[in-house]
Each structure stands twice: as C-alpha cells, then as structure tokens.
Amino acid sequence: MPGTVERLKTIGLRSCERSLDPSDSAIGQLSSSDCSETVENLQQLMARDGYLYFQNFLDIETVSAARATILNSLSEKGVLDVSAPVTDGVVKDDYTSDFQSEDDRFPKVRELVQGRETKEFFDRFLEGESRSLDHIWLRMKSPGRATAPHCDIVYMGRGTQHLYTIWIPLGDVPLEMGPLMVLEGSHRSKTLLEKYCKMDADEGNGVFNWHYRHGGFFRGGQYTKNPVAAQRELGGRWLTTDFVMGDLMVFSTFTLHGSLDNRSNQIRLSADARYQLASEPADPRWVKSSPPNRGAQ
Ligand SMILES: O=C(O)CCC(=O)C(=O)O
C-alpha cells in the first residue's frame, strides 16, 4: 500500500463534504515528536507548530479495552453490522452518530484519558501539577461525518487560556476513516487570535451567535464549515496522518482543527479532553457537574 504522504495527495481527501486541495502548499503529514525530549524543546515545538504528535505513547491494552467497551455497547444496541466482527465496528447503513458527551458510561475511556502517562507528561510540560477538565468528549463518527474547523478556546476559555487539548484515536484511524486534522501555524494567526478566538460559543445562550463566513451562515463556535476556504484564507497546510492505536495528539486550544470525512463503513472512535495547571482557574462549564448539552465541537 502506498505510504501516507502519497495517499494524502492521491486518495482525494474530503472534509465537510468538500474536496481538499491536494497541492503541497495545502496539505501535508503531521510530524511526530519524541516525548522524551527536554521540556524546553517540547515547549518550543508547541510554540512553533501548535501541536505535538506522539506515536506509540499510550498503552495499547488500555486503548483497546476502552474501544471494546464502546463497541460492545454499540453491538448491544444493534447498530453494528452483524456480518463483520464487533471489533471492526462496521455499522449498519442507516446508523448515524457524531459527538457524544462522556457521562461516565465508559469508565475505561476516563481511565485512558486521565491515565498516568498523560498526566505525567503534562506535569512535566506545564512545569507544575496538572489536571484535566472533568468533562471528556467521546466522538463516534459514523460514515460520512466530519468535524468542522474550530478552535477549542471558544468553548473552554472561561478559565485559564493556558489550556491544551489531547486527542486519542480509539483504534487505528487511517485517512479513509476521518482522522483529526490541524491547520499548520493557525495558533499564531492574527485573524483568529484577534477576533474569533476571543469569542465565547455559549455567550447569549448561543442565540445571537450567528456567523457568515466563507459563503454560509452558521451558529455556534465553528469557525467555518468550509475547510478549503479556511486554508486559503489563513494559509498553512491541513496536516493529518494515518493514526494508529496508541498515538496521542496534544494541541493548543488556539489551533484550528477539524477532521476529514469518514469514508469507511466503520465507526470512527476517539476521545478528547483538556489539560491545564491545577493551580490555574478551570472553566466552570466543564468541571464536576454534567455540562448542558452543546453542539458539535
Ligand atoms: O475528533 C474530532 O473529529 C474532532 C476533535 C476535536 O474537535 C477536538 O479534539 O477538540
């Protein structure tokens, strides 16, 4: 099978039902980092790239156990295609799902997201005792679904701004299955920082949060529903890769990101959460009590 770099250019990547520009200036592969680098180096990489991508970071058994609990529950609900093994997560044609709050239905997902390796990484990276926001986001992307470009800070900015997202693929997530993508250098984009990143997606209860951007009206915290126009407007490349089980992405809550369309017949599973210094204020919307239901992020 051709490698990731070649497939990025040749398989016709799509996001939000739009074909991404396959040219070298518009799309590329994420660079992986070594988590045993010095803190200074890791901080510099984050400041430069807006993300850190660690391969084989997480214990595969723990990821696999989290994946299994979700797939078993989907199987019990009768949404999986019974002609394929449950572990493949092939869904029935008419099944659609997207974004789910993790309300502790899956303790193994919490165990994974708040696990020792990740906490120790953040203690080191943030140079102090770290904590995660209590809320965990579980994504079950059925075929056809994608996440529209956004920065997390607009949903989570009522505490410290020194806040990082972790994204964990719960299984292998190759390009065809709609992996995460981040826009290179977008965490330094003045266009985003000076206006969009200052917004609060829940202000005015969302009622007044209508935007017109890149040819469409929409509501809430998304930057746009058009990743092609966003790349042209802001510059940089959409960066993604063939994620495998055990990988960990860490990115700035100011980095514009979304996902490719899931063009497989399998459900794409991932979990994401936010880490910060325990001594800094935490956004009250995402600690302890169950947050109100919100739209896709
Ligand atoms: O998994 C996805 O599709 C999007 C993830 C995301 O938006 C996030 O981690 O903040």
The ligand as an ORCA input file, in Angstrom:
! r2SCAN-3c Opt
* xyz 0 1
  O     -12.374     14.119     16.697
  C     -12.792     15.030     16.009
  O     -13.406     14.836     14.957
  C     -12.596     16.449     16.430
  C     -11.842     16.567     17.703
  C     -11.920     17.927     18.287
  O     -12.580     18.801     17.816
  C     -11.153     18.188     19.493
  O     -10.440     17.293     19.974
  O     -11.243     19.319     20.004
*
